[in-house]
Amino acid sequence: MEILVAAILTIITAATPLLFAALGELVTEKSGVLNLGVEGMMVMGAIVGFAAVHYSGSATVAIFASMLAGASMAAIFGVLVLVFHASQVPTGLALTIFGIGLSALVGQSMIGVAYDGIPQLHIPVISDIPVIGEIFFSQDGLVYLSIFMVFAVMWFMNKTRAGLILRAVGDSHDAAHAMGYSVLKIRFLAVLFGGAMAGVGGAYLSLAYSPLWVEQMTAGRGWIALALVVFASWKVRRVLLGAYLFGGISILQLHAQALGIAVPSQVMSMLPYLATILVLVIISRDRSKIKLNAPASLGKPFHASR
Amino acid sequence: MFKKILTSVAIATCLSAVGIANAETKVGFVYVGPIGDHGWSYQHDQGRLALEKELDVKTTYVESVPEGADAERVIRQLAADGNEVIFTTSFGYMNPTIKVAKKFPKIKFEHATGYKRADNVGTYSGRFYEGRAILGTIAGKMTKSNIIGYVASFPIPEVIRGIDAMTIAARKVNPDVTVKVVWVNSWFDPGKEGDAAKALIDQGADIITQHTDSPAPLQVAEKRGVYGFGQASDMKAFAPKAQLTAIIDDWAPYYVQRVKAAIDGSWKSDDTWDGLKAGMVVMAPYGDAVPEDVREMADKVKASIIDGSFHPFQGPIKNQKGEIVVKEGETISDGDLSKLDWYVEGVDGTIPK
């Protein structure tokens, strides 16, 4: 039981950065924009968040700074893609490469700096309840924020007028335009939201997950977040499931290794990817439903004149 | 793209280099990571800085050079720029180094951790397993759960050597010790390295050691209140309480010696594999948590390795089945050590093939 609780606690921290980044990308893609720069925005969020906490000493300041960093990166992408009609795929890739390089440059003075990690919630008595208290009432603030954001995005997408408009823009920008909505403005806001979320996801790595700064510390998590969105067929609930499934299996395989289970570690390392893709593909295998969920204008540039 | 070539002018502090008073020697370095990785490349750069201080030389370095075609271009560029000695500091630079060396027979090349040599290409590496034996001694004495957690990168002889050396040493002082190994299949992924450490601690390990490059596992040890060891450099800043000691790679003496040899004309291609004795492997100061008797014991192991009376791989050594594979009085040869592919008794699990 103790090991199980310990594993669950680690799984939560492994899933949280993916969840943030994937939620942001989901909103961006729902507006019809494909931003492949998640990794670059995350890594910028990681360094800016870390530098902010180092200089200000405040985790809250750091989290807002990381959001700002991610959103600024996204703004560059947004201007290039939406204003100058640059192709989305290469621009997103360039954003990743740019983010990795820029974060290394900015982070030069942060190497070797130590930080204790952002504080964890502690409610007297309640947090001390075995199992339930440990799992539900002793996390850091960002974990709660990530879960809150799941419901917020779900509510926004399905229950609000603004969410409906966002989806309309993603499905048929021409129709949305004809109805008088500013396609570019809505898309730009969605891109900024995606950047801010990727920024917090990155900051989770440098502030809570392994509180330090080293170059390229996101180590490919931005790409996993991107894949989660597609395999979750643009459904918020499935993104949550996918992030926790991926986090869960990557932690359990480490436990399995430590227990001495004789499966090659290379296979173990593949498992999270394989299992997550498999499960998500199976639950979303209904093609007509995928078509319903997938934003029809994804990746297509919008010209008001057409 | 994010590579920088930085040159720094040496301060002429050395008085001994009379013969080359007016001809400054140029020395080039190629690093696989950023000098700020706080590990492997960082330590090579410390060696470069020491070289500049010690001798009247001008050094150039290129960091974050990927292993492969890019490396050849960088090495060739350094050779064309008139560097007389070029140090290529990662295993994957082996073939590019040999290739460029053929075209520049007058330039001396030094390749770290490789095995291909030529008339103008020498190789060098550190006997890090000697340091692991000291870690094992400390860990064996200090563990209460008798479980040591080992965060490992890739199942190559270099890493397996470390696991075995540590296990042998730990069981020598505490026969009940078992070592649990978790492979993360990466040299560098702070998140994953930390997770592996957490999994090991959750399963009872109260000492964490690592053969990956980031301070994350040590940081986890600090947070969970267990002990650990630094890797490649002194990582005390990340774990002031948890770090018991660290294995530090000190390339400085070797770099100074080889460049000196190149200057006075005595340089010859050879294979150097140095450890504690030559000062290529150095131990960081003990952490406050290490008690006096353990310090004495560790010091004794260190002294006996240095004076040659003890070898971390001297028999009797048993394999995982408990069979004696190295008899008393025998020692595993350097040749066999360089391709070591089996666990000793006391390591939990199997080597991924």
Contacts between the chains, C-beta under 8 A, distances in Angstrom:
chain1	res1	chain2	res2	distance
A	2	B	202	7.7
A	3	B	202	5.5
A	3	B	203	6.5
A	6	B	198	7.4
A	6	B	202	3.8
A	7	B	199	7.5
A	7	B	202	6.6
A	10	B	195	5.9
A	10	B	198	4.9
A	10	B	199	7.0
A	10	B	202	7.5
A	14	B	191	7.3
A	14	B	195	6.2
A	17	B	191	7.9
A	97	B	1	6.8
A	100	B	2	7.3
A	101	B	1	6.0
A	101	B	2	3.8
A	104	B	2	5.8
A	104	B	34	6.3
A	105	B	2	7.3
A	107	B	36	7.7
A	108	B	36	6.1
A	111	B	36	3.8
A	111	B	37	7.8
A	111	B	38	5.8
A	112	B	36	7.7
A	112	B	38	5.3
A	112	B	237	6.0
A	113	B	237	7.7
A	114	B	219	7.8
A	114	B	237	5.1
A	114	B	238	5.0
A	117	B	223	7.1
A	205	B	190	7.6
A	205	B	191	6.1
A	209	B	190	7.9
A	209	B	191	5.3
A	209	B	194	6.9
A	210	B	190	4.1
A	210	B	191	5.5
A	210	B	193	7.6
A	210	B	194	4.4
A	210	B	214	7.4
A	210	B	216	4.1
A	210	B	219	6.4
A	210	B	220	7.7
A	211	B	219	6.9
A	212	B	190	6.7
A	212	B	214	7.5
A	212	B	215	6.2
A	212	B	216	6.9
A	212	B	219	6.5
A	212	B	238	6.5
A	214	B	36	7.9
A	214	B	37	6.6
A	214	B	38	7.0
A	214	B	188	7.5
A	214	B	190	5.8
A	214	B	214	5.6
A	215	B	33	7.9
A	215	B	34	5.2
A	215	B	36	6.9
A	215	B	37	7.0
A	216	B	188	7.8
A	217	B	190	5.2
A	217	B	191	7.3
A	217	B	214	7.9
A	219	B	186	7.4
A	219	B	188	7.5
A	219	B	189	4.3
A	219	B	190	7.5
A	219	B	191	6.5
A	219	B	192	7.2
A	221	B	191	7.5
A	250	B	192	7.5
A	250	B	195	7.1
A	251	B	195	5.9
A	251	B	199	6.7
A	254	B	182	5.4
A	254	B	184	7.7
A	254	B	195	5.8
A	254	B	196	5.1
A	254	B	199	3.9
A	255	B	199	4.8
A	255	B	202	7.2
A	255	B	203	6.9
A	257	B	181	7.4
A	257	B	182	4.6
A	257	B	183	6.5
A	257	B	199	7.6
A	257	B	349	7.0
A	258	B	149	7.2
A	258	B	180	5.0
A	258	B	182	5.3
A	258	B	199	5.2
A	258	B	200	5.3
A	258	B	203	4.7
A	258	B	205	7.9
A	259	B	203	6.8
A	260	B	180	7.3
A	260	B	348	4.9
A	260	B	349	4.2
A	260	B	350	7.9
A	262	B	349	7.4
A	262	B	350	5.5
A	264	B	352	4.4
A	264	B	353	6.6
A	265	B	155	7.7
A	265	B	182	7.9
A	265	B	183	3.7
A	265	B	185	6.3
A	265	B	352	4.2
A	266	B	185	6.2
A	266	B	352	5.9
A	268	B	183	7.9
A	269	B	183	7.7
A	269	B	184	7.7
A	269	B	185	4.6
